[in-house]
């Protein structure tokens, strides 16, 4: 049977576990129509376009 050699401290244990919880920044790309930064594969909220097509008309 396998037994640990010594006690693992809370700090050492938590340092090891912290690697899986890294925060990832969303992948932002510029809109083809207005140049606004938007998440990839999402509609632009500034001009209402997606893939160079107008999907949503902005009420002005």
N, C-alpha and C positions, 0 to 999 in steps of 0.2 A: 504494500500500500504506500502511496506517495504522500509524504508529509512536508509542509513548508519548513525550511530551515529556521526561520525566525518570523516574528510578527511584522507584517507590512503596515507601515504607518498610514494614517488617513491622508496626509499630504502626498505621499508617494502613490497611493491608490488613486486619489483624485486627479493627480497629474496625468496618469495613464488614461483615465476615463475621459479627460477633457478633450482629447484629440478628436473624438467622434462628434462633438457638439460645436464645431467651428461655424461661425456665421458666414454665409456666402452672400456676396453682393449680387443683386440681380443683373443679368446681362442686358445692358442698355445699348440701343442703336438709335441713330438719328432718323427721323421721319423723312421720307423721300419728297414730300410735298412742302412741309414748313420748316423742317430742320430741328424740330423739338426732339429731346431725348425721351424715348419710350421703351418699355420692355419688348424684347423680340417676340414676334408672333402675337402682338397685341395691337388693337386699334389705337390710333393717336387721339388723345382726348382734346388736343388743341384745335385740330382741323377736321377731325372725324373721318380720316381716311385710313385704309388698310391695303397694302400691296398696290399703291398708286391708284386705288379706286376710292371714290367717295362712298362710304358705308352709312354714315350718319350725318344728317344736315344739322349744322350748328345754328341755334336760334340766336340772332344778333339783334 
